[in-house]
Amino acid sequence: MSERPYVTLSCAMSIDGCLDSASPRRLAMSNAADLDRVDDLRSQNDAIMVGASTVRRDDPRLLVRDTVRRARRLSSGRPESPTKVTVTASGDLPPDAAFFTVGDAPRVVYSTTNRAARLRARLGERATVVGLGSHVTMAALLDDLGERQGVRRLMVEGGGRVLTQFLEADLVDELQLVIAPFFVGEPGAPRAVGPGRFPWTASRRARLAGTRQIGDVVLLRYALSERCDALGTDPSMLRDDVAFATEKP
């Protein structure tokens, strides 16, 4: 079996831990400089993953935007943007979502075996649908990405349920967490992480590998596996001397 992909969880949240507001309109947590950093991080990965609820709610394109980064990927024999990955238990995915219709990157949808046939009929050639038994686990998903899809680096961007599943299963190599300078304060707002039994507790604290101020937000990089130091995506974040160094826009 191939080695599982290196997993980077990337998300931005408010001070009170929300990914968004309860409103249908998307609440921007980040700023332009940090969005450019995220674009660079995307360009370094083989695949980008979001949950089906994020596909439905936010309609993300999941593309590398910068032309130089896209050209760099093409020159190395890769598609302009990483493979798009999502997972659904219900099979409720809109075929006209930007996930399926925008860009030329391959698309992979994971679901239960009994939903796979229905999804293939619904999505047609828009995506490769993979059934993973009666219950989809993130461990089985990573095994398939590494073995059959050839993915070596996976960036997981949300939403909260997917982030929680990866963290609970101790499948994350590094967490890149951006804190926005405000509170949401709405009881119905989606949270970055839901309740769960996590490997990192008061007696097993996660290791903070670096901090970085980017305009009015701060990036925290946590090393959650031994692979982080060897294969991490942002070497500058490993240096203590960049802690809270302000970036110019």
VEXTIDREN-45655 format. One record per residue (C-alpha): residue number from 1; x, y, z. Coordinates in pm, 1 decimal. Last residue first. Example, Ala and Ser with C-alpha at 12.3 -4.5 7.8 and 13.67 -1.06 7.14 Angstrom:
2
2	1367.0	-106.0	714.0
1	1230.0	-450.0	780.0
END
This chain:
249
249	39.2	4424.5	197.1
248	341.5	4455.5	428.9
247	389.1	4151.4	649.2
246	424.9	4202.6	1024.3
245	660.5	3970.3	1209.8
244	453.4	3797.8	1477.4
243	701.8	3511.9	1514.9
242	953.2	3532.0	1233.6
241	1250.9	3478.6	1465.9
240	1113.1	3145.9	1589.0
239	1183.5	2987.1	1254.7
238	963.2	2694.2	1152.6
237	715.7	2920.0	973.9
236	981.6	3013.3	719.7
235	990.5	2650.0	602.5
234	629.4	2663.2	478.8
233	499.7	2334.4	336.1
232	624.1	2085.8	594.7
231	779.6	1759.9	476.0
230	1053.0	1684.1	729.4
229	927.5	1897.6	1018.1
228	563.8	1798.7	963.7
227	630.3	1426.3	927.0
226	655.1	1386.6	1305.2
225	286.8	1467.0	1331.0
224	59.2	1748.9	1448.5
223	290.7	2043.8	1386.6
222	79.7	2352.1	1448.9
221	106.5	2666.9	1237.0
220	-70.9	2975.3	1368.3
219	-144.4	3254.1	1119.5
218	-250.2	3594.0	1253.5
217	-490.7	3836.2	1090.1
216	-480.7	4218.5	1060.3
215	-194.8	4230.6	810.2
214	-38.2	3887.5	801.7
213	112.8	3816.5	1142.8
212	304.6	3491.3	1156.4
211	335.6	3218.2	1414.5
210	539.3	2899.4	1408.1
209	572.3	2532.4	1495.9
208	324.9	2526.0	1786.0
207	333.1	2170.8	1914.6
206	-0.6	2020.3	2014.9
205	-35.1	1950.0	2386.2
204	-69.9	1599.8	2517.4
203	-170.8	1634.8	2885.6
202	-411.1	1922.9	2826.4
201	-539.3	1733.2	2524.1
200	-432.3	1661.2	2168.3
199	-553.5	1321.8	2044.9
198	-910.7	1452.6	2003.7
197	-1236.4	1304.7	2127.7
196	-1507.8	1511.9	1964.4
195	-1729.9	1819.0	1971.3
194	-1720.5	2028.6	1653.9
193	-1430.6	2215.7	1495.9
192	-1433.0	2535.8	1288.7
191	-1785.5	2615.2	1400.6
190	-2075.1	2699.9	1173.6
189	-2282.7	2996.1	1300.1
188	-2617.7	2905.6	1456.2
187	-2544.5	3052.0	1800.0
186	-2418.9	3381.6	1649.3
185	-2131.4	3558.5	1826.2
184	-1925.3	3629.2	1516.5
183	-1623.7	3778.4	1692.5
182	-1348.8	3984.4	1528.4
181	-979.5	3998.3	1441.8
180	-962.7	3688.7	1216.7
179	-751.2	3395.9	1336.9
178	-577.9	3186.0	1071.4
177	-504.1	2819.6	1141.3
176	-253.1	2612.9	947.3
175	-269.1	2262.4	1093.4
174	2.2	2011.4	1011.9
173	38.0	1637.2	971.0
172	-328.0	1550.0	1021.3
171	-461.0	1192.8	1043.2
170	-517.7	1175.6	1418.8
169	-869.8	1029.8	1366.0
168	-1030.8	1307.5	1571.5
167	-843.8	1570.1	1370.1
166	-953.1	1434.8	1032.1
165	-1315.4	1397.1	1141.0
164	-1325.7	1743.7	1298.8
163	-1192.3	1911.7	984.4
162	-1455.4	1729.8	778.4
161	-1736.3	1840.9	1009.1
160	-1607.4	2197.6	1024.9
159	-1591.5	2257.4	653.2
158	-1326.6	2245.0	548.5
157	-1007.2	2337.8	362.2
156	-814.5	2010.0	354.5
155	-488.2	2025.5	158.5
154	-358.1	1687.2	44.2
153	1.0	1608.0	-56.0
152	109.2	1278.2	-212.1
151	-194.0	1206.1	-430.8
150	-148.3	919.7	-676.4
149	-521.5	859.3	-720.6
148	-517.5	485.0	-662.6
147	-279.8	432.4	-369.6
146	-247.3	770.0	-199.9
145	-600.7	893.7	-254.6
144	-739.5	548.5	-173.6
143	-552.3	525.1	155.9
142	-652.6	881.2	242.0
141	-1021.8	798.2	193.1
140	-989.9	482.9	399.3
139	-839.3	685.5	686.3
138	-1102.6	958.7	646.5
137	-1371.9	700.2	707.5
136	-1669.1	641.0	479.9
135	-1928.6	400.2	615.5
134	-2100.3	115.3	429.1
133	-1803.8	58.1	199.9
132	-1577.3	312.5	34.9
131	-1750.6	393.8	-293.0
130	-1542.0	604.4	-530.7
129	-1692.4	846.3	-783.2
128	-1463.4	995.1	-1049.5
127	-1604.2	1330.6	-1149.0
126	-1778.3	1536.6	-1419.1
125	-1807.0	1238.1	-1651.8
124	-2156.8	1151.3	-1532.2
123	-2246.8	1335.5	-1213.4
122	-2594.9	1197.4	-1153.7
121	-2537.3	845.9	-1285.1
120	-2208.0	820.3	-1098.0
119	-2377.7	952.0	-783.8
118	-2653.3	692.2	-800.7
117	-2397.1	415.8	-844.5
116	-2188.9	541.9	-550.1
115	-2467.4	572.9	-294.0
114	-2466.8	205.6	-187.5
113	-2086.9	201.1	-173.0
112	-2070.7	496.3	62.9
111	-1927.0	818.2	-70.4
110	-1608.8	970.5	-206.5
109	-1607.8	1216.9	-496.2
108	-1293.2	1275.6	-703.7
107	-1241.5	1563.0	-946.0
106	-956.0	1604.8	-1196.4
105	-848.3	1965.0	-1263.1
104	-976.9	2135.0	-1578.1
103	-1140.4	2438.9	-1422.0
102	-1499.0	2527.3	-1332.0
101	-1788.9	2282.6	-1379.2
100	-1759.7	2021.0	-1105.9
99	-1656.7	2223.3	-798.8
98	-1837.1	2520.3	-954.0
97	-2163.6	2340.9	-873.5
96	-2378.8	2233.5	-1170.7
95	-2385.4	1866.5	-1065.8
94	-2536.5	1964.0	-727.8
93	-2423.4	1715.0	-459.6
92	-2660.2	1531.0	-227.3
91	-2509.7	1182.9	-217.9
90	-2613.0	1154.9	146.3
89	-2277.3	1045.3	290.7
88	-2071.6	1290.1	89.0
87	-1698.8	1342.7	43.5
86	-1510.9	1593.1	-170.2
85	-1185.1	1605.0	-362.8
84	-1059.7	1847.6	-628.1
83	-730.3	1755.6	-795.5
82	-480.0	2039.5	-781.6
81	-481.6	2334.9	-1021.8
80	-291.3	2406.8	-1344.7
79	-255.9	2031.1	-1402.0
78	87.9	1879.5	-1335.0
77	378.9	1818.3	-1572.5
76	630.5	2037.4	-1391.0
75	588.0	2317.0	-1644.3
74	213.3	2306.2	-1588.2
73	256.6	2356.6	-1213.4
72	486.7	2652.5	-1266.7
71	241.6	2802.5	-1515.3
70	-36.4	2782.9	-1257.3
69	187.3	2948.3	-998.4
68	276.3	3228.1	-1239.6
67	-89.8	3279.0	-1331.6
66	-205.1	3317.3	-969.8
65	-554.1	3178.3	-914.3
64	-495.4	2816.3	-814.8
63	-846.2	2671.8	-822.8
62	-1085.1	2544.7	-556.2
61	-1398.0	2681.3	-732.2
60	-1602.5	2705.1	-412.2
59	-1985.4	2685.3	-414.4
58	-2008.5	2817.0	-55.1
57	-2312.0	2631.4	81.3
56	-2343.4	2325.4	-143.8
55	-1972.3	2255.1	-193.9
54	-1910.3	2335.8	172.5
53	-2182.7	2090.1	275.4
52	-2018.8	1827.0	51.7
51	-1693.2	1850.0	244.2
50	-1379.4	2014.4	110.8
49	-1056.9	1866.3	-23.2
48	-768.4	2005.4	-226.3
47	-530.0	1773.0	-411.6
46	-168.5	1754.9	-528.7
45	-50.8	2039.9	-307.8
44	205.1	2317.9	-356.6
43	-28.5	2535.5	-565.5
42	-286.7	2528.2	-288.6
41	-31.9	2669.6	-44.6
40	41.4	2954.8	-284.6
39	-330.4	3031.4	-313.2
38	-354.7	3022.3	66.9
37	-75.4	3279.1	87.9
36	-259.5	3495.9	-165.6
35	-571.3	3471.2	50.3
34	-356.8	3585.4	340.8
33	-248.9	3900.1	161.9
32	-603.0	3978.0	47.3
31	-760.4	3945.5	390.7
30	-922.8	3660.1	582.8
29	-1250.2	3584.0	757.2
28	-1485.8	3689.5	477.9
27	-1847.8	3618.0	572.2
26	-2036.0	3437.3	292.5
25	-2399.5	3540.9	253.6
24	-2642.0	3271.7	363.5
23	-2629.1	3421.5	714.9
22	-2529.4	3199.6	1007.8
21	-2185.0	3358.0	1008.7
20	-1870.3	3180.8	893.9
19	-1587.6	2958.8	1015.1
18	-1659.1	3032.7	1380.6
17	-1408.2	2984.0	1662.2
16	-1480.1	3281.0	1891.7
15	-1183.7	3480.6	1759.5
14	-1315.7	3425.6	1408.1
13	-1192.1	3141.5	1190.2
12	-964.6	3075.6	894.6
11	-885.7	2722.4	780.5
10	-609.4	2503.3	644.5
9	-559.9	2138.4	738.4
8	-244.1	2000.0	579.6
7	-227.8	1626.5	516.3
6	76.8	1443.3	375.4
5	-74.4	1169.8	163.0
4	-86.3	812.5	291.5
3	205.4	593.8	193.4
2	125.9	350.8	-84.1
1	0.0	0.0	0.0
END
